[in-house]
């Protein structure tokens, strides 16, 4: 399991789009219980019934992505796919600097 805070829902969704559709890293899903790599933006899916304050109290940031990394492919393949998707996200940010105003840097934990 990985958690990655992208700062905003928009950045989280953009990264998951690249991870699923560009690099074939994994699939967006609500449930993470499967042997393939699955990912979810918790604040807008499984925890969407909570108020923003309840989410904050529970430590669920708006741009939080939860990933369950599956066992298909090698670690090197998975890491290369992940890095490529991050590079595409950074490229988009440089081309559209006003796209995610106030988004912060994000973190991996």
NUKOLVEX-978054 format. One line per field, with one value per atom (N, C-alpha, C): residue number from 1; atom name; x, y, z. Coordinates in Angstrom, 1 decimal. Layout:
! residues N
k <- [NUM  ...]
a <- [CA  ...]
c1 <- [X  ...]
c2 <- [Y  ...]
c3 <- [Z  ...]
***
This chain:
! residues 109
k <- [1  1  1  2  2  2  3  3  3  4  4  4  5  5  5  6  6  6  7  7  7  8  8  8  9  9  9  10  10  10  11  11  11  12  12  12  13  13  13  14  14  14  15  15  15  16  16  16  17  17  17  18  18  18  19  19  19  20  20  20  21  21  21  22  22  22  23  23  23  24  24  24  25  25  25  26  26  26  27  27  27  28  28  28  29  29  29  30  30  30  31  31  31  32  32  32  33  33  33  34  34  34  35  35  35  36  36  36  37  37  37  38  38  38  39  39  39  40  40  40  41  41  41  42  42  42  43  43  43  44  44  44  45  45  45  46  46  46  47  47  47  48  48  48  49  49  49  50  50  50  51  51  51  52  52  52  53  53  53  54  54  54  55  55  55  56  56  56  57  57  57  58  58  58  59  59  59  60  60  60  61  61  61  62  62  62  63  63  63  64  64  64  65  65  65  66  66  66  67  67  67  68  68  68  69  69  69  70  70  70  71  71  71  72  72  72  73  73  73  74  74  74  75  75  75  76  76  76  77  77  77  78  78  78  79  79  79  80  80  80  81  81  81  82  82  82  83  83  83  84  84  84  85  85  85  86  86  86  87  87  87  88  88  88  89  89  89  90  90  90  91  91  91  92  92  92  93  93  93  94  94  94  95  95  95  96  96  96  97  97  97  98  98  98  99  99  99  100  100  100  101  101  101  102  102  102  103  103  103  104  104  104  105  105  105  106  106  106  107  107  107  108  108  108  109  109  109]
a <- [N  CA  C  N  CA  C  N  CA  C  N  CA  C  N  CA  C  N  CA  C  N  CA  C  N  CA  C  N  CA  C  N  CA  C  N  CA  C  N  CA  C  N  CA  C  N  CA  C  N  CA  C  N  CA  C  N  CA  C  N  CA  C  N  CA  C  N  CA  C  N  CA  C  N  CA  C  N  CA  C  N  CA  C  N  CA  C  N  CA  C  N  CA  C  N  CA  C  N  CA  C  N  CA  C  N  CA  C  N  CA  C  N  CA  C  N  CA  C  N  CA  C  N  CA  C  N  CA  C  N  CA  C  N  CA  C  N  CA  C  N  CA  C  N  CA  C  N  CA  C  N  CA  C  N  CA  C  N  CA  C  N  CA  C  N  CA  C  N  CA  C  N  CA  C  N  CA  C  N  CA  C  N  CA  C  N  CA  C  N  CA  C  N  CA  C  N  CA  C  N  CA  C  N  CA  C  N  CA  C  N  CA  C  N  CA  C  N  CA  C  N  CA  C  N  CA  C  N  CA  C  N  CA  C  N  CA  C  N  CA  C  N  CA  C  N  CA  C  N  CA  C  N  CA  C  N  CA  C  N  CA  C  N  CA  C  N  CA  C  N  CA  C  N  CA  C  N  CA  C  N  CA  C  N  CA  C  N  CA  C  N  CA  C  N  CA  C  N  CA  C  N  CA  C  N  CA  C  N  CA  C  N  CA  C  N  CA  C  N  CA  C  N  CA  C  N  CA  C  N  CA  C  N  CA  C  N  CA  C  N  CA  C  N  CA  C  N  CA  C  N  CA  C  N  CA  C  N  CA  C  N  CA  C  N  CA  C  N  CA  C  N  CA  C  N  CA  C  N  CA  C]
c1 <- [0.8  0.0  0.9  0.5  1.1  0.1  0.5  -0.4  0.5  -0.2  0.5  -0.4  0.0  -0.8  -0.4  -1.3  -1.0  -1.4  -2.0  -2.4  -3.8  -4.2  -5.6  -6.2  -7.5  -8.3  -7.9  -7.8  -7.4  -6.1  -5.1  -3.8  -3.8  -4.5  -4.7  -5.3  -6.4  -7.1  -6.3  -5.5  -4.6  -3.6  -2.9  -1.9  -2.5  -3.7  -4.3  -4.7  -5.1  -5.4  -4.1  -3.0  -1.7  -1.3  -1.5  -1.1  -1.9  -3.2  -4.1  -4.0  -4.1  -4.3  -3.0  -2.0  -0.8  0.3  0.5  1.6  1.1  -0.2  -0.8  -0.2  0.0  0.5  -0.5  -1.8  -2.8  -4.2  -5.2  -6.6  -7.2  -8.0  -8.7  -9.9  -10.1  -11.1  -11.5  -12.7  -13.1  -12.6  -12.6  -12.1  -10.7  -9.8  -8.4  -8.0  -9.0  -8.8  -8.7  -7.6  -7.4  -5.9  -5.5  -4.1  -3.5  -4.3  -3.7  -3.5  -2.7  -2.5  -3.8  -4.3  -5.5  -5.2  -5.9  -5.7  -7.0  -7.1  -8.3  -8.0  -8.7  -8.6  -9.7  -9.3  -10.3  -11.3  -10.9  -11.8  -13.0  -12.8  -13.9  -14.5  -14.1  -14.7  -15.1  -14.3  -14.8  -15.1  -14.6  -14.9  -15.7  -16.3  -17.0  -18.3  -18.8  -19.9  -19.6  -18.3  -17.8  -17.8  -18.0  -17.8  -16.3  -16.0  -14.6  -13.9  -14.6  -14.0  -13.8  -14.7  -14.6  -13.4  -13.3  -12.1  -10.8  -10.8  -9.5  -9.2  -10.3  -10.1  -9.5  -9.9  -9.5  -8.1  -7.6  -6.3  -6.4  -7.6  -7.8  -7.7  -6.6  -6.3  -7.1  -7.5  -8.3  -7.6  -6.3  -5.5  -4.9  -5.4  -4.8  -5.1  -4.1  -4.3  -3.8  -4.7  -4.3  -4.1  -3.0  -2.6  -2.3  -2.9  -2.5  -1.7  -0.4  0.4  0.4  -0.1  -0.2  1.1  1.1  2.3  2.6  1.9  2.2  3.3  4.2  5.4  6.5  7.6  8.7  8.7  9.4  9.5  10.1  11.1  11.6  10.6  9.8  8.7  7.7  7.3  6.3  6.9  8.1  8.7  8.9  9.3  9.4  8.1  7.0  5.6  5.2  5.5  5.2  5.9  7.2  8.0  7.6  7.2  6.7  5.5  4.5  3.3  3.6  4.5  4.8  5.5  6.3  7.0  5.9  4.9  3.8  3.0  2.8  2.1  2.9  4.3  5.1  5.2  5.2  5.2  3.9  2.8  1.5  1.5  2.1  2.1  3.0  4.1  5.0  4.3  3.5  2.8  1.6  1.0  -0.2  0.0  0.8  1.2  0.0  -1.0  -2.2  -3.2  -3.0  -4.0  -4.4  -3.5  -3.7  -3.2  -3.7  -3.3  -3.6  -2.5  -2.7  -2.6  -2.0  -2.1  -1.0  0.1  1.1  1.9  2.9  3.9  3.4  2.7  2.3  3.4  3.1  4.1  3.7  4.7  4.6  4.9  3.9  4.2  3.6]
c2 <- [-1.2  0.0  1.2  2.2  3.5  4.6  5.7  6.9  8.0  8.8  9.9  11.1  12.2  13.4  14.3  14.5  15.4  16.8  17.1  18.5  18.9  18.5  18.8  17.6  17.6  16.5  16.5  17.7  17.8  17.2  17.5  16.9  15.4  14.9  13.5  12.8  13.3  12.7  12.8  13.8  13.9  12.8  12.7  11.6  10.2  10.0  8.7  8.4  9.5  9.3  8.9  9.5  9.1  7.7  7.4  6.1  5.0  5.2  4.2  4.2  5.4  5.4  5.6  6.2  6.5  5.4  5.1  4.2  2.8  2.6  1.3  0.8  1.7  1.3  0.6  1.0  0.4  0.9  0.6  0.9  1.8  2.8  3.5  2.6  2.6  1.7  2.3  1.8  2.2  1.2  -0.1  -1.1  -1.4  -1.6  -1.9  -3.3  -4.2  -5.6  -6.4  -6.5  -7.3  -7.5  -8.4  -8.7  -7.7  -7.0  -6.0  -4.7  -3.8  -2.5  -1.6  -1.2  -0.3  1.0  2.0  3.3  4.0  4.9  5.6  7.0  8.0  9.3  9.3  9.0  8.7  9.7  11.0  12.1  12.2  11.8  11.9  10.6  9.5  8.2  7.6  6.7  6.0  6.8  8.0  8.9  10.1  10.1  11.2  11.6  10.6  10.9  11.7  11.9  12.6  14.1  15.0  16.4  16.7  17.9  18.2  18.3  18.7  18.8  17.4  16.5  15.1  14.4  14.7  14.2  14.7  16.0  16.6  16.0  15.9  15.3  13.8  13.1  11.7  11.7  12.8  12.8  12.5  12.7  12.5  13.8  14.1  15.3  15.2  16.4  16.4  15.6  15.7  15.1  13.8  13.1  11.8  10.7  10.0  8.8  7.6  6.6  5.4  4.4  3.6  2.6  1.3  0.3  -1.1  -1.6  -1.7  -2.1  -3.7  -4.1  -5.5  -6.2  -7.5  -8.3  -8.6  -8.0  -8.2  -7.3  -7.8  -6.9  -6.9  -6.4  -6.3  -4.9  -4.8  -3.6  -2.5  -2.8  -1.8  -1.3  -2.2  -1.8  -0.9  -1.3  -0.5  0.9  1.0  2.2  3.1  2.5  3.3  3.9  3.1  3.5  4.7  4.6  5.6  6.9  6.8  8.0  8.7  7.9  8.5  9.3  8.7  9.5  10.7  10.7  11.9  12.9  12.5  13.4  14.1  13.4  13.9  15.0  14.7  15.6  16.9  16.8  17.9  18.7  18.0  18.7  19.5  19.0  19.7  20.9  20.8  21.9  23.1  22.7  23.8  24.4  23.7  24.2  25.0  24.7  25.4  25.8  26.8  27.1  27.5  28.0  28.5  27.4  26.2  25.1  24.7  24.6  24.1  25.1  26.3  27.4  26.9  27.1  26.7  25.2  24.5  23.0  22.5  23.2  22.6  21.6  21.1  20.1  18.7  18.3  16.9  16.1  14.9  14.1  12.6  11.8  10.3  9.8  8.9  8.4  7.0]
c3 <- [0.0  0.0  0.0  -0.8  -0.8  -0.7  -0.1  -0.1  -0.6  -1.5  -2.2  -2.1  -1.5  -1.4  -2.5  -3.4  -4.6  -4.4  -3.2  -2.8  -3.2  -4.4  -4.8  -5.5  -5.5  -6.2  -7.7  -8.3  -9.7  -10.0  -9.2  -9.5  -9.2  -8.2  -8.0  -9.1  -9.6  -10.8  -12.0  -12.2  -13.4  -13.4  -12.2  -12.0  -12.2  -11.6  -11.8  -13.2  -13.9  -15.4  -16.1  -15.9  -16.5  -16.1  -14.8  -14.4  -15.0  -15.2  -15.8  -17.4  -18.0  -19.4  -20.2  -19.6  -20.4  -20.1  -18.9  -18.5  -18.2  -18.1  -17.7  -16.3  -15.4  -14.1  -13.3  -13.4  -12.6  -13.0  -12.2  -12.6  -11.4  -11.8  -10.8  -10.3  -9.0  -8.4  -7.1  -6.6  -5.3  -4.2  -4.5  -3.6  -4.0  -3.1  -3.4  -3.1  -3.0  -2.7  -3.9  -4.6  -5.8  -6.1  -6.9  -7.1  -8.1  -8.9  -9.8  -9.0  -9.6  -9.0  -9.1  -8.0  -8.0  -7.2  -7.6  -6.9  -6.8  -5.8  -5.5  -4.8  -5.2  -4.5  -3.4  -2.2  -1.1  -0.9  -0.9  -0.5  -1.5  -2.7  -3.7  -4.1  -3.3  -3.6  -2.3  -1.7  -0.5  0.7  0.8  1.9  1.5  0.4  -0.1  0.7  1.5  2.3  3.5  3.8  5.0  4.6  5.5  5.3  5.1  4.5  4.4  5.8  6.8  8.2  8.7  8.5  9.0  8.2  6.9  6.2  6.8  7.0  7.6  9.0  9.8  11.1  11.0  10.0  9.8  9.0  8.7  8.0  6.5  5.9  4.5  3.7  3.1  2.4  1.0  0.5  -0.8  -1.9  -2.0  -3.1  -2.7  -1.7  -1.2  -2.2  -2.7  -3.5  -2.7  -2.6  -2.0  -3.1  -3.0  -4.1  -3.4  -4.0  -3.6  -4.8  -4.7  -5.8  -6.0  -7.1  -7.4  -7.6  -7.9  -8.1  -9.5  -10.5  -11.9  -12.3  -13.1  -13.6  -12.5  -12.9  -12.0  -11.3  -10.2  -9.5  -10.5  -11.3  -12.2  -13.2  -13.7  -14.7  -14.0  -12.8  -12.1  -11.8  -11.3  -10.9  -12.2  -13.3  -14.6  -15.0  -14.9  -15.2  -14.3  -13.0  -12.1  -12.3  -12.6  -12.8  -14.1  -15.1  -16.4  -16.2  -15.4  -15.1  -14.3  -13.3  -12.6  -13.5  -14.4  -15.3  -16.2  -16.6  -17.4  -16.6  -15.4  -14.5  -14.3  -14.1  -14.0  -15.3  -16.4  -17.7  -17.9  -17.5  -17.6  -16.7  -15.5  -14.6  -15.1  -15.8  -16.4  -17.6  -18.3  -19.5  -19.1  -17.9  -17.4  -16.0  -15.7  -14.3  -13.4  -14.0  -13.2  -13.0  -13.6  -13.5  -12.1  -11.2  -9.9  -8.8  -8.9  -8.0  -6.5  -5.7  -4.3  -4.0  -4.9  -4.8  -3.9  -3.6  -2.8  -3.5  -2.9  -3.5  -3.5  -2.5  -2.4  -1.7  -1.3  -0.6  -0.8  -0.6  -0.7  0.7  1.2  2.5  2.6]
***
